[in-house]
């Protein structure tokens, strides 16, 4: 969901190679089916599952059939990333409150990543240069333009917004993708291992000992609110003259 280059940067699969044909198991092959299957395989087996061989076996087709729809596995990964964006943003229509609109956009992005945590870890830092990403960037920049920011400022602030959102969402997704025992062990560290430090060796930790359990929760929503407050302080018409970066 970061800003995307033009479609000229993405190799095109010739339309004649996109013939819809049934696999050996009788399933009608399509780009959407391949992406759906890739998402399922990644979710079940991890990022290493994204291979033409595994896809062919799961689809009941010769692995080479995948190349009728995607140039290579990286091309497929970008399509998977774009699918996550599309699912997350489906039905999203910004309202008149630009901060509320950005907040909803952020929550949708995080929910999309948490729905496919293993795929999100692979895709969070990529630029899909596909339709769902185009629409997301169009929407996000449009929200900031509607808030009164000039075009260059709107683009820069959208980049800061979406990179922050996706970075935190990817952290939450990576945590969710951990084996359960590791995830729970990390959570317990704040109420167990950190409670054992002494005032002599770690005076600050000792002083806030009773609050360290808060470290086991996601900082996503707090981070979004901090970011929205900073954006509001820089918005045209704001009375906060100390806002960093100017207007």
N, C-alpha and C positions, 0 to 999 in steps of 0.2 A: 504494500500500500504506500510505499514511498513514491516520490515523483517519478514518472516513467518516461523513457525516450519514445520516439515515434515508432510506429509499427515497422518502419523500414529497418529497424535494428533486429527484427525477429525473422529468421529464415521461414519461408513459406513452404508448406507441403503442397505440391501440385494437386489441384482439385481432382484430377483423374486418378490419383492414388488414394483418394478418400472414399472409394467405393464401399457402400454398405453391403456386407455379405455375412452369412451365418458362419459361426465357428463349427468345429467338428461336433460340438455338443448341441448344435442347433441354435445357439444364441446369436442374435444379430449384432455384429461388431460395430462399434461407433466410438468416436473420441470421448463422448460422455461416459460410456461404459468402461473404457480403459481408465479414465481418471477416477471413476468410482471404485474400480477394482484396485487401483494403485493406493488410494486412500485406505481401503480396507486392509490391504497387505501391510502397509506401513504401520497401521494401528495395531495389527496383530503381531507383527514380527520385527518392527523397528525399521529405521531408515535403510538398512542393508537389503530389505526386501524389494526395494525399487530397482528391479532388474528386468530386462526383456525376457529372460528365461523364466523367472517366476511369474511374470504377467502372462506369458503364453500358457504356462501350466494352469494358472487360475482361470483363464478365459477359455481353455480348451481349444487353443489355436496354435498354429506355428508361430514361434516368437517373432519371426520376420514380419508378420502381419501388423505388428505394432508400428512398424516404420511407414506404413501407409498413412498414419495419422500424426506421428511425431518424428522429428528428425533423429532424436536420440533421447536418452533418459533425462538429460538436463532440460530439454524442451518439454518433456512430460512433467518434470518437477515444477516448472513454471506454470503449467496448466493446473497442476494440483494446488499450487499456492493461490492461483486466481480463483479456483473453485471455492476455497476457504473464504476468500474475500466476498465472493458473490453470495454464499450462504449467509455470511454474517450481516451483510448490508441489505439483504432482500426485504423489501417493504419499507425501507427507511426513507422517510420524508421529513427533512428538517422543518421545524416550526419557526415562529418569529423570534424566539429567544435563542440567540446564537450560542450562548454558553451552554444552555440545556441541549442544544443540537450537538455540539461537540462532545458533551458528556455522554450522550446516548451513543454517538459514533464510537467513542472510546470503549464503552461497555460492550458494544456489539463486537468490536474487534477482539477484545479479550475472550468473550464467550465463544467466538469462532475458533480461536486458538485452543481453548480448553476442550472443545468438542473433538479436536484432532491433535492432541498434544505432541505426539511423535512426529507428525508431519509438520507441525508448526515450528518445531526446533530446526527443521531443515529449511523452511521457507521464509522465516521471518525477515531475513536480511536480503531477500532477492527482489528484483524489480520484474514483475511478470510481463509488462508491456502487452497486456490483454484487456479485454473489454471491462471486466469487473473492476480491475484496478483503475482503468481510465475513469470509470464512473465514480469511484471512491475519491480519487484526487479531484475530479470535477466538483464533487459535492463539498469536500472539505475546504478547498480554496474558495468556493462560492460562499460558504458560510462566513468566512473571514472577510471577503469582499463586502458581503451584506452588513457586516459589523462596522464598515467604514474604513477599513485598512486599504491603503493604496496597493496596486497590483504586486509590486516587488515585495512589499512588506507582507502581504497576504501569503505569497508563496514561501517566503522565508519562515514565517511563523507556522504555516502548515507543516513544513518539514520538521521544525522543532517539535511540534505537537505530535505528529504521527510517529516520529522516531522514538519519542519518549513513551508513547502508548504501546507501540509494538515491542520496544525493549522490555518494558515491564510485563507485558502480556507473554512474551517469550520466556521470561523467567518463571512465571507461574506455570506455563505449559511444561517447561523442562522439569519443574518440581513434580508436577502431576505425572509425568512420564517415568519417573523413578520407580523402581520396585517398591512395593508397599512398605516393606520393613525398613528400607533406607529412608523413605519419606517420613515415616513415623519416628524413626530414630533422630532425624534432623530436627523434627518438631520438639521432641522431648529434651533435646540438648539444652534448651533455654530454661527448662524447669528442673534439670538434673545437673549436668556438667557445669553450667554457668552458676548454679547455686553453691557450688563447692569452692569457688575462688575466695581468697581471704582478703580482708581489708588491707592487710600489709602489702600484699603483692598487687592488688587491683582495687584501689580505693574507690574509684568511680563506679565500677561494676558492683561493688559491695553496697554502695550508697543507693543504687537503683535496683537492687536485687528483687524487690517485690514487684517490679514492673517489667522485668525481662521476659515474662511470658508473652508480652505483646509482640515480641520479635518473631514469634512463631506464625503470625498471620501475614497475609499478603499486604504489601504497601501500595498496591495498585490504585485503589480508590483515593487514598490520601495524596498520592503523587498526581493523579488527575486533577484533584481539587486545587493543589498548589499551582499546577500549570495553568488552570483556568483563571485563578486569581491573578497570576502574573500577566496573562493575556488581557484580562479586563483592565488592569492598571495601565496598560499601554494603548488601550482602545481610544480612538478619537473621541474627545469629549470627556475623558477621564480627568478627574481633579487631582490624581496622584502624580505630582511633578517629580517624584523620586524614582519612578519606574525605570528600570535599566533598559538601555538600548534605544531610548527615544521612541518617536512615533513615525 
